[in-house]
Amino acid sequence: MLIMNESMHRLYDENRGTKIGRLRRMRIQHTVKKHFRSVFYDHGCIFTGTHDEDTIETMREFMGDYTGAEAGANEFTINDKLSRKIDFSDVVYFVDEFEKMLAAEFPKLKLETLLSVDKLGDAVFRFYQKRPEELEYCRDIVGISNPVRINTLYNE
């Protein structure tokens, strides 16, 4: 289920029909695949980064629960990953491609993705498992997030 706020709807409307060139699409796909190599599943958690026991336990203790740990570990700025000034269409394409890989790699997990815009205007992407017993505070952790698009990658 895809949820977008008013700003995101406006951006979609303004950029509808904007085409991404073949070379840019290939570069974004390459970037997504490269970043996706660091995604792993262990101890019931999905993480991006270094796969070691200390990382998992430290994140869980720091954030207080598994969803918070995942959301904290799995947050990155798309602008940094693409390493240049990007258009809105690039951001949407990046998120769409990353979500496809998540859904294909982890089809049994109840994942939620969140696209935010930080105070500098950079696009911030976050993904985590949606656990019904935990609060949905991941949508606004420490005021960092300004969610513009939330997508659940499973059928409720």
DRENTORKOL-3810 file (N, C-alpha, C; in nm, 4 decimals):
REM DRENTORKOL-3810
@n.u->0.0844; n.v->-0.1167; n.w->0.0000; ca.u->0.0000; ca.v->0.0000; ca.w->0.0000; c.u->0.0897; c.v->0.1240; c.w->0.0000
@n.u->0.0683; n.v->0.2097; n.w->-0.0957; ca.u->0.1494; ca.v->0.3293; ca.w->-0.1098; c.u->0.0731; c.v->0.4504; c.w->-0.0583
@n.u->0.1364; n.v->0.5245; n.w->0.0324; ca.u->0.0766; ca.v->0.6452; ca.w->0.0880; c.u->0.1698; c.v->0.7615; c.w->0.0584
@n.u->0.1156; n.v->0.8694; n.w->0.0055; ca.u->0.1968; ca.v->0.9877; ca.w->-0.0224; c.u->0.1291; c.v->1.1093; c.w->0.0393
@n.u->0.2105; n.v->1.2036; n.w->0.0878; ca.u->0.1510; ca.v->1.3260; ca.w->0.1392; c.u->0.1263; c.v->1.4235; c.w->0.0246
@n.u->0.0714; n.v->1.5386; n.w->0.0556; ca.u->0.0322; ca.v->1.6356; ca.w->-0.0473; c.u->0.1512; c.v->1.6817; c.w->-0.1314
@n.u->0.2653; n.v->1.7040; n.w->-0.0669; ca.u->0.3847; ca.v->1.7482; ca.w->-0.1396; c.u->0.4291; c.v->1.6433; c.w->-0.2406
@n.u->0.4235; n.v->1.5184; n.w->-0.1993; ca.u->0.4654; ca.v->1.4109; ca.w->-0.2882; c.u->0.3703; c.v->1.3985; c.w->-0.4065
@n.u->0.2411; n.v->1.4101; n.w->-0.3813; ca.u->0.1439; ca.v->1.4073; ca.w->-0.4905; c.u->0.1722; c.v->1.5192; c.w->-0.5896
@n.u->0.2017; n.v->1.6374; n.w->-0.5395; ca.u->0.2310; ca.v->1.7522; ca.w->-0.6260; c.u->0.3557; c.v->1.7243; c.w->-0.7103
@n.u->0.4603; n.v->1.6705; n.w->-0.6463; ca.u->0.5823; ca.v->1.6371; ca.w->-0.7201; c.u->0.5558; c.v->1.5316; c.w->-0.8273
@n.u->0.4751; n.v->1.4303; n.w->-0.7926; ca.u->0.4399; ca.v->1.3289; ca.w->-0.8911; c.u->0.3674; c.v->1.3925; c.w->-1.0095
@n.u->0.2711; n.v->1.4797; n.w->-0.9787; ca.u->0.1956; ca.v->1.5451; ca.w->-1.0856; c.u->0.2860; c.v->1.6300; c.w->-1.1742
@n.u->0.3786; n.v->1.7039; n.w->-1.1115; ca.u->0.4687; ca.v->1.7905; ca.w->-1.1872; c.u->0.5657; c.v->1.7105; c.w->-1.2722
@n.u->0.6026; n.v->1.5910; n.w->-1.2276; ca.u->0.7040; ca.v->1.5111; ca.w->-1.2968; c.u->0.6468; c.v->1.3937; c.w->-1.3744
@n.u->0.5154; n.v->1.3843; n.w->-1.3781; ca.u->0.4523; ca.v->1.2752; ca.w->-1.4521; c.u->0.4939; c.v->1.2875; c.w->-1.5987
@n.u->0.5351; n.v->1.1797; n.w->-1.6542; ca.u->0.5773; ca.v->1.1816; ca.w->-1.7942; c.u->0.7241; c.v->1.2163; c.w->-1.8128
@n.u->0.7933; n.v->1.2552; n.w->-1.7044; ca.u->0.9358; ca.v->1.2828; ca.w->-1.7144; c.u->1.0077; c.v->1.1510; c.w->-1.7401
@n.u->1.0855; n.v->1.1494; n.w->-1.8455; ca.u->1.1565; ca.v->1.0258; ca.w->-1.8784; c.u->1.2987; c.v->1.0314; c.w->-1.8251
@n.u->1.3447; n.v->0.9170; n.w->-1.7804; ca.u->1.4830; ca.v->0.9053; ca.w->-1.7355; c.u->1.5599; c.v->0.8403; c.w->-1.8496
@n.u->1.6684; n.v->0.9024; n.w->-1.8893; ca.u->1.7489; ca.v->0.8491; ca.w->-1.9983; c.u->1.8031; c.v->0.7109; c.w->-1.9670
@n.u->1.8311; n.v->0.6342; n.w->-2.0717; ca.u->1.8783; ca.v->0.4967; ca.w->-2.0562; c.u->2.0065; c.v->0.4899; c.w->-1.9734
@n.u->2.1010; n.v->0.5790; n.w->-1.9986; ca.u->2.2271; ca.v->0.5769; ca.w->-1.9241; c.u->2.2055; c.v->0.6091; c.w->-1.7773
@n.u->2.1188; n.v->0.7065; n.w->-1.7489; ca.u->2.0895; ca.v->0.7382; ca.w->-1.6081; c.u->2.0197; c.v->0.6219; c.w->-1.5398
@n.u->1.9271; n.v->0.5561; n.w->-1.6106; ca.u->1.8584; ca.v->0.4394; ca.w->-1.5538; c.u->1.9582; c.v->0.3298; c.w->-1.5201
@n.u->2.0509; n.v->0.3041; n.w->-1.6121; ca.u->2.1515; ca.v->0.2006; ca.w->-1.5889; c.u->2.2398; c.v->0.2365; c.w->-1.4700
@n.u->2.2760; n.v->0.3639; n.w->-1.4576; ca.u->2.3613; ca.v->0.4071; ca.w->-1.3459; c.u->2.2875; c.v->0.3916; c.w->-1.2135
@n.u->2.1606; n.v->0.4289; n.w->-1.2113; ca.u->2.0815; ca.v->0.4159; ca.w->-1.0884; c.u->2.0648; c.v->0.2682; c.w->-1.0532
@n.u->2.0362; n.v->0.1836; n.w->-1.1523; ca.u->2.0232; ca.v->0.0397; ca.w->-1.1259; c.u->2.1538; c.v->-0.0163; c.w->-1.0698
@n.u->2.2656; n.v->0.0250; n.w->-1.1271; ca.u->2.3961; ca.v->-0.0203; ca.w->-1.0780; c.u->2.4165; c.v->0.0223; c.w->-0.9324
@n.u->2.3811; n.v->0.1466; n.w->-0.9004; ca.u->2.3962; ca.v->0.1980; ca.w->-0.7642; c.u->2.3087; c.v->0.1197; c.w->-0.6671
@n.u->2.1846; n.v->0.0907; n.w->-0.7066; ca.u->2.0938; ca.v->0.0144; ca.w->-0.6210; c.u->2.1519; c.v->-0.1248; c.w->-0.5958
@n.u->2.1961; n.v->-0.1928; n.w->-0.7004; ca.u->2.2523; ca.v->-0.3273; ca.w->-0.6852; c.u->2.3761; c.v->-0.3258; c.w->-0.5957
@n.u->2.4602; n.v->-0.2269; n.w->-0.6156; ca.u->2.5825; ca.v->-0.2158; ca.w->-0.5348; c.u->2.5482; c.v->-0.1965; c.w->-0.3871
@n.u->2.4527; n.v->-0.1074; n.w->-0.3594; ca.u->2.4146; ca.v->-0.0827; ca.w->-0.2204; c.u->2.3418; c.v->-0.2034; c.w->-0.1621
@n.u->2.2634; n.v->-0.2726; n.w->-0.2443; ca.u->2.1826; ca.v->-0.3839; ca.w->-0.1951; c.u->2.2695; c.v->-0.5016; c.w->-0.1502
@n.u->2.3917; n.v->-0.5104; n.w->-0.2005; ca.u->2.4818; ca.v->-0.6197; ca.w->-0.1603; c.u->2.5097; c.v->-0.6200; c.w->-0.0106
@n.u->2.4946; n.v->-0.5052; n.w->0.0552; ca.u->2.5240; ca.v->-0.4977; ca.w->0.1982; c.u->2.4008; c.v->-0.5239; c.w->0.2856
@n.u->2.2871; n.v->-0.5602; n.w->0.2239; ca.u->2.1657; ca.v->-0.5907; ca.w->0.3000; c.u->2.1699; c.v->-0.7375; c.w->0.3412
@n.u->2.1462; n.v->-0.7638; n.w->0.4698; ca.u->2.1458; ca.v->-0.9024; ca.w->0.5180; c.u->2.0368; c.v->-0.9222; c.w->0.6220
@n.u->2.0005; n.v->-1.0484; n.w->0.6410; ca.u->1.8971; ca.v->-1.0862; ca.w->0.7370; c.u->1.9596; c.v->-1.1804; c.w->0.8391
@n.u->1.9478; n.v->-1.1452; n.w->0.9665; ca.u->2.0044; ca.v->-1.2293; ca.w->1.0712; c.u->1.9299; c.v->-1.2044; c.w->1.2018
@n.u->1.9096; n.v->-1.3087; n.w->1.2788; ca.u->1.8409; ca.v->-1.2989; ca.w->1.4090; c.u->1.7053; c.v->-1.2296; c.w->1.3966
@n.u->1.6350; n.v->-1.2532; n.w->1.2867; ca.u->1.5034; ca.v->-1.1941; ca.w->1.2680; c.u->1.5055; c.v->-1.0481; c.w->1.2303
@n.u->1.6216; n.v->-0.9948; n.w->1.1945; ca.u->1.6333; ca.v->-0.8533; ca.w->1.1586; c.u->1.6932; c.v->-0.8376; c.w->1.0201
@n.u->1.6552; n.v->-0.7294; n.w->0.9550; ca.u->1.7118; ca.v->-0.6945; ca.w->0.8259; c.u->1.7980; c.v->-0.5695; c.w->0.8459
@n.u->1.9213; n.v->-0.5753; n.w->0.7979; ca.u->2.0151; ca.v->-0.4650; ca.w->0.8183; c.u->2.0937; c.v->-0.4339; c.w->0.6921
@n.u->2.1426; n.v->-0.3123; n.w->0.6846; ca.u->2.2367; ca.v->-0.2709; ca.w->0.5820; c.u->2.3671; c.v->-0.2387; c.w->0.6520
@n.u->2.4772; n.v->-0.2905; n.w->0.6002; ca.u->2.6062; ca.v->-0.2569; ca.w->0.6590; c.u->2.6902; c.v->-0.3789; c.w->0.6864
@n.u->2.7734; n.v->-0.3690; n.w->0.7885; ca.u->2.8634; ca.v->-0.4768; ca.w->0.8236; c.u->2.7885; c.v->-0.5858; c.w->0.8981
@n.u->2.8062; n.v->-0.7087; n.w->0.8536; ca.u->2.7351; ca.v->-0.8209; ca.w->0.9138; c.u->2.8176; c.v->-0.8773; c.w->1.0297
@n.u->2.7870; n.v->-0.8330; n.w->1.1483; ca.u->2.8509; ca.v->-0.8911; ca.w->1.2665; c.u->2.7548; c.v->-0.8878; c.w->1.3846
@n.u->2.7778; n.v->-0.9754; n.w->1.4788; ca.u->2.6882; ca.v->-0.9905; ca.w->1.5937; c.u->2.6766; c.v->-0.8621; c.w->1.6750
@n.u->2.7877; n.v->-0.7928; n.w->1.6958; ca.u->2.7861; ca.v->-0.6715; ca.w->1.7780; c.u->2.6968; c.v->-0.5638; c.w->1.7179
@n.u->2.6972; n.v->-0.5514; n.w->1.5866; ca.u->2.6149; ca.v->-0.4503; ca.w->1.5208; c.u->2.4679; c.v->-0.4713; c.w->1.5542
@n.u->2.4218; n.v->-0.5943; n.w->1.5402; ca.u->2.2809; ca.v->-0.6255; ca.w->1.5641; c.u->2.2421; c.v->-0.5975; c.w->1.7087
@n.u->2.3178; n.v->-0.6506; n.w->1.8021; ca.u->2.2838; ca.v->-0.6336; ca.w->1.9435; c.u->2.2972; c.v->-0.4881; c.w->1.9883
@n.u->2.4010; n.v->-0.4205; n.w->1.9427; ca.u->2.4209; ca.v->-0.2798; ca.w->1.9794; c.u->2.3063; c.v->-0.1941; c.w->1.9284
@n.u->2.2665; n.v->-0.2144; n.w->1.8030; ca.u->2.1562; ca.v->-0.1361; ca.w->1.7467; c.u->2.0264; c.v->-0.1627; c.w->1.8221
@n.u->2.0001; n.v->-0.2886; n.w->1.8538; ca.u->1.8758; ca.v->-0.3213; ca.w->1.9240; c.u->1.8730; c.v->-0.2552; c.w->2.0611
@n.u->1.9854; n.v->-0.2620; n.w->2.1343; ca.u->1.9908; ca.v->-0.2004; ca.w->2.2673; c.u->1.9790; c.v->-0.0481; c.w->2.2578
@n.u->2.0439; n.v->0.0110; n.w->2.1581; ca.u->2.0416; ca.v->0.1566; ca.w->2.1427; c.u->1.9016; c.v->0.2067; c.w->2.1091
@n.u->1.8320; n.v->0.1377; n.w->2.0193; ca.u->1.7009; ca.v->0.1840; ca.w->1.9743; c.u->1.5872; c.v->0.1304; c.w->2.0603
@n.u->1.6107; n.v->0.0232; n.w->2.1357; ca.u->1.5084; ca.v->-0.0263; ca.w->2.2273; c.u->1.4227; c.v->-0.1382; c.w->2.1726
@n.u->1.4171; n.v->-0.1540; n.w->2.0419; ca.u->1.3419; ca.v->-0.2647; ca.w->1.9831; c.u->1.3961; c.v->-0.2922; c.w->1.8432
@n.u->1.3478; n.v->-0.3987; n.w->1.7841; ca.u->1.4031; ca.v->-0.4400; ca.w->1.6554; c.u->1.3643; c.v->-0.3465; c.w->1.5408
@n.u->1.2404; n.v->-0.3003; n.w->1.5387; ca.u->1.1997; ca.v->-0.2103; ca.w->1.4306; c.u->1.2818; c.v->-0.0820; c.w->1.4344
@n.u->1.3015; n.v->-0.0270; n.w->1.5525; ca.u->1.3818; ca.v->0.0940; ca.w->1.5646; c.u->1.5263; c.v->0.0707; c.w->1.5237
@n.u->1.5792; n.v->-0.0458; n.w->1.5604; ca.u->1.7166; ca.v->-0.0793; ca.w->1.5232; c.u->1.7293; c.v->-0.0884; c.w->1.3726
@n.u->1.6333; n.v->-0.1554; n.w->1.3103; ca.u->1.6368; ca.v->-0.1672; ca.w->1.1646; c.u->1.6216; c.v->-0.0311; c.w->1.0982
@n.u->1.5278; n.v->0.0481; n.w->1.1452; ca.u->1.5046; ca.v->0.1793; ca.w->1.0848; c.u->1.6269; c.v->0.2687; c.w->1.1000
@n.u->1.6959; n.v->0.2578; n.w->1.2148; ca.u->1.8159; ca.v->0.3376; ca.w->1.2355; c.u->1.9320; c.v->0.2923; c.w->1.1490
@n.u->1.9448; n.v->0.1611; n.w->1.1316; ca.u->2.0562; ca.v->0.1070; ca.w->1.0526; c.u->2.0309; c.v->0.1202; c.w->0.9030
@n.u->1.9059; n.v->0.1166; n.w->0.8641; ca.u->1.8709; ca.v->0.1120; ca.w->0.7222; c.u->1.8238; c.v->0.2469; c.w->0.6695
@n.u->1.8890; n.v->0.3509; n.w->0.7111; ca.u->1.8539; ca.v->0.4844; ca.w->0.6639; c.u->1.9723; c.v->0.5409; c.w->0.5872
@n.u->1.9477; n.v->0.5897; n.w->0.4676; ca.u->2.0553; ca.v->0.6508; ca.w->0.3912; c.u->2.0009; c.v->0.7605; c.w->0.3007
@n.u->2.0874; n.v->0.8522; n.w->0.2649; ca.u->2.0507; ca.v->0.9636; ca.w->0.1792; c.u->2.0741; c.v->0.9245; c.w->0.0342
@n.u->1.9695; n.v->0.9283; n.w->-0.0450; ca.u->1.9789; ca.v->0.8887; ca.w->-0.1853; c.u->2.0747; c.v->0.9799; c.w->-0.2601
@n.u->2.0727; n.v->1.1087; n.w->-0.2295; ca.u->2.1625; ca.v->1.2036; ca.w->-0.2964; c.u->2.3078; c.v->1.1603; c.w->-0.2816
@n.u->2.3459; n.v->1.1110; n.w->-0.1631; ca.u->2.4831; ca.v->1.0651; ca.w->-0.1401; c.u->2.5149; c.v->0.9404; c.w->-0.2224
@n.u->2.4180; n.v->0.8509; n.w->-0.2346; ca.u->2.4400; ca.v->0.7264; ca.w->-0.3088; c.u->2.4576; c.v->0.7537; c.w->-0.4581
@n.u->2.3856; n.v->0.8511; n.w->-0.5106; ca.u->2.3957; ca.v->0.8821; ca.w->-0.6531; c.u->2.5074; c.v->0.9825; c.w->-0.6811
@n.u->2.5615; n.v->1.0420; n.w->-0.5776; ca.u->2.6794; ca.v->1.1300; ca.w->-0.5801; c.u->2.6753; c.v->1.2424; c.w->-0.6839
@n.u->2.5597; n.v->1.3009; n.w->-0.7025; ca.u->2.5491; ca.v->1.4208; ca.w->-0.7863; c.u->2.4129; c.v->1.4836; c.w->-0.7626
@n.u->2.3942; n.v->1.5996; n.w->-0.8179; ca.u->2.2634; ca.v->1.6641; ca.w->-0.8074; c.u->2.1634; c.v->1.5775; c.w->-0.8841
@n.u->2.0536; n.v->1.5445; n.w->-0.8189; ca.u->1.9586; ca.v->1.4529; ca.w->-0.8809; c.u->1.8222; c.v->1.5175; c.w->-0.8962
@n.u->1.7477; n.v->1.4671; n.w->-0.9901; ca.u->1.6107; ca.v->1.5110; ca.w->-1.0129; c.u->1.5161; c.v->1.4252; c.w->-0.9306
@n.u->1.3954; n.v->1.4739; n.w->-0.9151; ca.u->1.2941; ca.v->1.3974; ca.w->-0.8422; c.u->1.2698; c.v->1.2624; c.w->-0.9102
@n.u->1.2709; n.v->1.2595; n.w->-1.0417; ca.u->1.2478; ca.v->1.1341; ca.w->-1.1138; c.u->1.3562; c.v->1.0313; c.w->-1.0801
@n.u->1.4799; n.v->1.0760; n.w->-1.0562; ca.u->1.5886; ca.v->0.9851; ca.w->-1.0161; c.u->1.5593; c.v->0.9239; c.w->-0.8793
@n.u->1.5106; n.v->1.0069; n.w->-0.7879; ca.u->1.4789; ca.v->0.9603; ca.w->-0.6522; c.u->1.3714; c.v->0.8534; c.w->-0.6573
@n.u->1.2642; n.v->0.8810; n.w->-0.7302; ca.u->1.1535; ca.v->0.7858; ca.w->-0.7387; c.u->1.2006; c.v->0.6560; c.w->-0.8033
@n.u->1.2804; n.v->0.6662; n.w->-0.9083; ca.u->1.3306; ca.v->0.5468; ca.w->-0.9762; c.u->1.4195; c.v->0.4650; c.w->-0.8826
@n.u->1.5070; n.v->0.5311; n.w->-0.8073; ca.u->1.5938; ca.v->0.4638; ca.w->-0.7108; c.u->1.5087; c.v->0.3872; c.w->-0.6093
@n.u->1.4106; n.v->0.4545; n.w->-0.5497; ca.u->1.3253; ca.v->0.3923; ca.w->-0.4477; c.u->1.2488; c.v->0.2746; c.w->-0.5073
@n.u->1.1913; n.v->0.2932; n.w->-0.6266; ca.u->1.1164; ca.v->0.1849; ca.w->-0.6907; c.u->1.2046; c.v->0.0624; c.w->-0.7143
@n.u->1.3258; n.v->0.0843; n.w->-0.7644; ca.u->1.4174; ca.v->-0.0276; ca.w->-0.7912; c.u->1.4599; c.v->-0.0960; c.w->-0.6610
@n.u->1.4867; n.v->-0.0179; n.w->-0.5571; ca.u->1.5275; ca.v->-0.0758; ca.w->-0.4290; c.u->1.4128; c.v->-0.1579; c.w->-0.3701
@n.u->1.2907; n.v->-0.1056; n.w->-0.3804; ca.u->1.1750; ca.v->-0.1789; ca.w->-0.3282; c.u->1.1546; c.v->-0.3108; c.w->-0.4029
@n.u->1.1760; n.v->-0.3108; n.w->-0.5336; ca.u->1.1631; ca.v->-0.4349; ca.w->-0.6116; c.u->1.2630; c.v->-0.5395; c.w->-0.5617
@n.u->1.3857; n.v->-0.4957; n.w->-0.5355; ca.u->1.4880; ca.v->-0.5892; ca.w->-0.4875; c.u->1.4542; c.v->-0.6405; c.w->-0.3480
@n.u->1.4059; n.v->-0.5523; n.w->-0.2615; ca.u->1.3664; ca.v->-0.5951; ca.w->-0.1269; c.u->1.2555; c.v->-0.6995; c.w->-0.1338
@n.u->1.1525; n.v->-0.6710; n.w->-0.2136; ca.u->1.0386; ca.v->-0.7620; ca.w->-0.2247; c.u->1.0808; c.v->-0.8964; c.w->-0.2824
@n.u->1.1725; n.v->-0.8949; n.w->-0.3790; ca.u->1.2185; ca.v->-1.0197; ca.w->-0.4405; c.u->1.3082; c.v->-1.0999; c.w->-0.3455
@n.u->1.3944; n.v->-1.0319; n.w->-0.2732; ca.u->1.4911; ca.v->-1.0992; ca.w->-0.1854; c.u->1.4280; c.v->-1.1487; c.w->-0.0547
@n.u->1.3307; n.v->-1.0725; n.w->-0.0035; ca.u->1.2690; ca.v->-1.1056; ca.w->0.1255; c.u->1.1157; c.v->-1.1098; c.w->0.1118
@n.u->1.0626; n.v->-1.2022; n.w->0.0315; ca.u->0.9182; ca.v->-1.2029; ca.w->0.0041; c.u->0.8299; c.v->-1.2341; c.w->0.1246
@n.u->0.8864; n.v->-1.2979; n.w->0.2267; ca.u->0.8046; ca.v->-1.3361; ca.w->0.3423; c.u->0.8069; c.v->-1.2333; c.w->0.4543
@n.u->0.8913; n.v->-1.1314; n.w->0.4417; ca.u->0.8986; ca.v->-1.0295; ca.w->0.5460; c.u->0.7955; c.v->-0.9204; c.w->0.5216
@n.u->0.7413; n.v->-0.8676; n.w->0.6282; ca.u->0.6491; ca.v->-0.7542; ca.w->0.6191; c.u->0.7320; c.v->-0.6274; c.w->0.6268
@n.u->0.7686; n.v->-0.5744; n.w->0.5110; ca.u->0.8578; ca.v->-0.4590; ca.w->0.5060; c.u->0.7816; c.v->-0.3306; c.w->0.4785
@n.u->0.8320; n.v->-0.2232; n.w->0.5356; ca.u->0.7784; ca.v->-0.0903; ca.w->0.5075; c.u->0.8949; c.v->-0.0025; c.w->0.4661
@n.u->0.8746; n.v->0.0761; n.w->0.3611; ca.u->0.9763; ca.v->0.1706; ca.w->0.3175; c.u->0.9231; c.v->0.3106; c.w->0.3385
@n.u->1.0150; n.v->0.4015; n.w->0.3615; ca.u->0.9746; ca.v->0.5381; ca.w->0.3902; c.u->1.0696; c.v->0.6327; c.w->0.3168
@n.u->1.0148; n.v->0.7242; n.w->0.2405; ca.u->1.0933; ca.v->0.8265; ca.w->0.1733; c.u->1.0633; c.v->0.9590; c.w->0.2415
@n.u->1.1678; n.v->1.0263; n.w->0.2856; ca.u->1.1542; ca.v->1.1531; ca.w->0.3576; c.u->1.2358; c.v->1.2601; c.w->0.2872
@n.u->1.2119; n.v->1.3822; n.w->0.3265; ca.u->1.2942; ca.v->1.4936; ca.w->0.2813; c.u->1.3505; c.v->1.5601; c.w->0.4051
@n.u->1.4839; n.v->1.5667; n.w->0.4159; ca.u->1.5434; ca.v->1.6259; ca.w->0.5356; c.u->1.5479; c.v->1.7778; c.w->0.5242
@n.u->1.6015; n.v->1.8426; n.w->0.6262; ca.u->1.6013; ca.v->1.9888; ca.w->0.6329; c.u->1.6810; c.v->2.0536; c.w->0.5202
@n.u->1.7756; n.v->1.9791; n.w->0.4621; ca.u->1.8560; ca.v->2.0322; ca.w->0.3515; c.u->1.7926; c.v->2.0043; c.w->0.2157
@n.u->1.6800; n.v->1.9350; n.w->0.2172; ca.u->1.6127; ca.v->1.9019; ca.w->0.0928; c.u->1.6609; c.v->1.7729; c.w->0.0292
@n.u->1.7451; n.v->1.6978; n.w->0.1003; ca.u->1.7934; ca.v->1.5705; ca.w->0.0480; c.u->1.6892; c.v->1.4615; c.w->0.0700
@n.u->1.6849; n.v->1.3660; n.w->-0.0211; ca.u->1.5917; ca.v->1.2539; ca.w->-0.0115; c.u->1.6524; c.v->1.1463; c.w->0.0772
@n.u->1.5817; n.v->1.1109; n.w->0.1840; ca.u->1.6283; ca.v->1.0098; ca.w->0.2789; c.u->1.5369; c.v->0.8877; c.w->0.2667
@n.u->1.5980; n.v->0.7702; n.w->0.2503; ca.u->1.5243; ca.v->0.6455; ca.w->0.2337; c.u->1.5495; c.v->0.5565; c.w->0.3549
@n.u->1.4448; n.v->0.4911; n.w->0.4015; ca.u->1.4553; ca.v->0.4024; ca.w->0.5183; c.u->1.3672; c.v->0.2805; c.w->0.4934
@n.u->1.4130; n.v->0.1631; n.w->0.5389; ca.u->1.3283; ca.v->0.0443; ca.w->0.5307; c.u->1.3458; c.v->-0.0392; c.w->0.6568
@n.u->1.2409; n.v->-0.1096; n.w->0.6934; ca.u->1.2397; ca.v->-0.1896; ca.w->0.8153; c.u->1.1204; c.v->-0.2834; c.w->0.8115
@n.u->1.1224; n.v->-0.3838; n.w->0.9000; ca.u->1.0080; ca.v->-0.4732; ca.w->0.9115; c.u->0.8991; c.v->-0.4036; c.w->0.9918
@n.u->0.7795; n.v->-0.4213; n.w->0.9475; ca.u->0.6666; ca.v->-0.3644; ca.w->1.0209; c.u->0.6144; c.v->-0.4718; c.w->1.1148
@n.u->0.6392; n.v->-0.4500; n.w->1.2440; ca.u->0.5965; ca.v->-0.5458; ca.w->1.3450; c.u->0.4755; c.v->-0.4888; c.w->1.4181
@n.u->0.3650; n.v->-0.5617; n.w->1.4215; ca.u->0.2419; ca.v->-0.5079; ca.w->1.4801; c.u->0.2524; c.v->-0.4763; c.w->1.6288
@n.u->0.3430; n.v->-0.5443; n.w->1.6994; ca.u->0.3522; ca.v->-0.5211; ca.w->1.8440; c.u->0.4333; c.v->-0.3959; c.w->1.8789
@n.u->0.4963; n.v->-0.3342; n.w->1.7808; ca.u->0.5786; ca.v->-0.2170; ca.w->1.8089; c.u->0.5115; c.v->-0.0899; c.w->1.7563
@n.u->0.5449; n.v->0.0208; n.w->1.8191; ca.u->0.4867; ca.v->0.1481; ca.w->1.7783; c.u->0.5354; c.v->0.1879; c.w->1.6400
@n.u->0.4600; n.v->0.2727; n.w->1.5742; ca.u->0.4978; ca.v->0.3170; ca.w->1.4403; c.u->0.5769; c.v->0.4472; c.w->1.4458
@n.u->0.6664; n.v->0.4582; n.w->1.5419; ca.u->0.7439; ca.v->0.5812; ca.w->1.5581; c.u->0.8517; c.v->0.5948; c.w->1.4515
@n.u->0.8750; n.v->0.4911; n.w->1.3745; ca.u->0.9791; ca.v->0.4967; ca.w->1.2710; c.u->0.9487; c.v->0.6028; c.w->1.1663
@n.u->0.8242; n.v->0.6424; n.w->1.1587; ca.u->0.7878; ca.v->0.7438; ca.w->1.0598; c.u->0.8336; c.v->0.8831; c.w->1.1003
@n.u->0.8761; n.v->0.8988; n.w->1.2232; ca.u->0.9270; ca.v->1.0289; ca.w->1.2666; c.u->1.0261; c.v->1.0116; c.w->1.3806
@n.u->1.1412; n.v->0.9534; n.w->1.3505; ca.u->1.2444; ca.v->0.9318; ca.w->1.4520; c.u->1.3192; c.v->1.0621; c.w->1.4753
@n.u->1.3148; n.v->1.1128; n.w->1.5957; ca.u->1.3890; ca.v->1.2306; ca.w->1.6406; c.u->1.3740; c.v->1.3487; c.w->1.5446
@n.u->1.2581; n.v->1.3617; n.w->1.4838; ca.u->1.2331; ca.v->1.4771; ca.w->1.3981; c.u->1.3138; c.v->1.4785; c.w->1.2700
@n.u->1.3878; n.v->1.3715; n.w->1.2416; ca.u->1.4684; ca.v->1.3669; ca.w->1.1195; c.u->1.3782; c.v->1.3538; c.w->0.9980
@n.u->1.2723; n.v->1.2790; n.w->1.0129; ca.u->1.1887; ca.v->1.2455; ca.w->0.8985; c.u->1.0813; c.v->1.3492; c.w->0.8718
@n.u->1.0548; n.v->1.3689; n.w->0.7470; ca.u->0.9374; ca.v->1.4404; ca.w->0.7003; c.u->0.8803; c.v->1.3486; c.w->0.5932
@n.u->0.8063; n.v->1.2440; n.w->0.6340; ca.u->0.7646; ca.v->1.1418; ca.w->0.5397; c.u->0.6815; c.v->1.1994; c.w->0.4250
@n.u->0.7221; n.v->1.1671; n.w->0.3047; ca.u->0.6435; ca.v->1.2098; ca.w->0.1887; c.u->0.5878; c.v->1.0892; c.w->0.1165
@n.u->0.6457; n.v->0.9723; n.w->0.1390; ca.u->0.5969; ca.v->0.8507; ca.w->0.0742; c.u->0.6246; c.v->0.7324; c.w->0.1656
@n.u->0.5211; n.v->0.6530; n.w->0.1923; ca.u->0.5346; ca.v->0.5326; ca.w->0.2747; c.u->0.4763; c.v->0.4178; c.w->0.1940
@n.u->0.5498; n.v->0.3091; n.w->0.1866; ca.u->0.5020; ca.v->0.1945; ca.w->0.1085; c.u->0.5184; c.v->0.0675; c.w->0.1900
@n.u->0.4136; n.v->-0.0117; n.w->0.1964; ca.u->0.4229; ca.v->-0.1414; ca.w->0.2605; c.u->0.4377; c.v->-0.2454; c.w->0.1501
@n.u->0.5374; n.v->-0.3315; n.w->0.1635; ca.u->0.5696; ca.v->-0.4286; ca.w->0.0592; c.u->0.5091; c.v->-0.5647; c.w->0.0886
@n.u->0.3867; n.v->-0.5662; n.w->0.1378; ca.u->0.3152; ca.v->-0.6909; ca.w->0.1609; c.u->0.1672; c.v->-0.6597; c.w->0.1637
@n.u->0.0877; n.v->-0.7635; n.w->0.1499; ca.u->-0.0570; ca.v->-0.7457; ca.w->0.1556; c.u->-0.1063; c.v->-0.7727; c.w->0.2953
@n.u->-0.1791; n.v->-0.6780; n.w->0.3502; ca.u->-0.2310; ca.v->-0.6956; ca.w->0.4862; c.u->-0.3581; c.v->-0.7777; c.w->0.4822
END
